[in-house]
């Protein structure tokens, strides 16, 4: 059982948290200042012509999940990605399910946050083992107060985050 499944709160409404990941079918399972997790079923929308998860989708998931993590960890300050480095080590095939896990490497200071994101294929067997597909490091700037126009967004995140 994951930490999110142990919680009594429903899963966050993806469309209000991240429209782009929502369009791909991604679902967050845990949002906290120290860790974020989520799942994605590999569909035709996410695949390259060879029916494997597109590396660009992995990079998109990594930057999006790390950005949300930095946003929460910084006390809901404005964030901007400045560097993304992704290494793909294995493929996920059409129909398989993957899990993204993001953790901060460095969160001190107001200027930069560095997060590591690992994406793993979930084995559907009872063992539930997870094979590493890609690993990313994401560097983000967190230097300004978020604009008032995103206050509702911050409140939505706070409802579902384990703060």
N, C-alpha and C positions, 0 to 999 in steps of 0.2 A: 504494500500500500504506500503510495506517495504521500508526501506532506500535504499536498493539495487535497487528496482524497480523504485525508484524516480531518480536514476542516469541514465545518458545517455550512460554510458559505458556498453559493453556487459558483460555477466557473465564470470568469469575467466576460462581459459582452465584447467579443473581439472587435466588432465593427466600431465601437466607441473607443477602443484602446489603440488599434493599429489597422487602418483600412486596407493597407497593402497586404499585410500578412493575412488578414481576414479573407481577402479575395483568393488567396492560395489555399485556405482551409486550415491555417495554423491556429492552435488553441493553447493559450498559456495555462499551465497547471500550478505554477507557483510564482509569485511576485514578492520579492523582499529586497531590502538594501544589500544583502550579502549573497543572494542567489536567485536566479530566475530559471524556470524550466518551462518547456512547452513541447507540443507534439504536432507532427504534420504527417498526414498520409500522402504518399507520393502518387499524385494523379497525373493525367496527361498534361494538365496545365503547368505542372512543375518539371516536366521532363524535356530533355533534348530529344532529337529524332530517334535516338538509339534506345529509348525507353528507360533511361537512367536519370536520376535526379540531376537537374542542371546545376552546375557549379555556381552560377550566378544567383540561383535561389538560395544555395547554402550561404553565400556571402551576404545576401539581403537579410536572411534570418539572423545571421551573426551580428550584423551592424544594428538591426532593429532591436534585438533582445538586449545587446550591450547598452544601447542608447537608453532604453527604458530603465535598465538597471542603474545607470549613472544618474538618470533623472531622479529616481527614488532615493539613491544613496546620497545625493547632493542636497537633499531637502527640497526637491522639486524646482531646481534651478534650470535655466535654459541649457541645453546641451547641443553640441555640434560635433559630428565625427570628423576627425582630421586625418586618420590613417587606419587602414584595414589591410591586414595580411592574412590570407587564408591558404592553408595547405590541404589539398584533397588527397586522402590516402586509400579510400575504398569507395565503391559505388553502392547506391541504393537503387533498387529496381522498381519499376512501376508496380504499384499495389502494396509496397512495403511501408512500414511506419518508422519514422525517425523521431528522435528526441533531441532537443537542443538544451544545453545547460550552460549558463553564463555565471561566472564568478569574478569578482574584482581581484585584480593583482595589486593595484595601487590606487587608493582612493584619497590619500592625503593631499591637502592643498586644494585651492579653488580653481587652479588653471587646468590641470589634466587629470583624467581618470583613465586607467588602462584595465580592460576587461579581457578575459579569456573565454571563448565560447567553443564548446565541443559539441559536435553533432554525431549522434550514434544511431545505428540501425537497431531496432528492437526486434529480438528474436521472438516470433509468435509462439514458440513452444513453451511448456510450463517453466522451463529454466529462466526465461525472460532475459537471457544474457544480452549484452549490448556491445556491438562492434563499432569501433571508432571509424567514422567516415571522413570527418574534416575537423581541423582545429584552426581557430582564428584568434588573433589578437586585435583588439579595437582600441584606439586611442581617441579620447573625446575631450573637448573643451567644456568646462562647466564654470563659466565666469560671470554670468549675468543673471539677474532675477528674470524669471519667466514673465512674459507679458500678461496683463490682466485678461486678455482674450482666451487664455488657456486655463483659467481658474476652474472651470467646470471639468476640464480634462483631469486636473490634479485631484479633484474630489472623486472622480470616477476611479482613478488608480488607488486612492486611499481606501476606498470601500473594499477592494479586493486584495490589497497588499497585506502581508504579514509584517507590520511595522513594529 
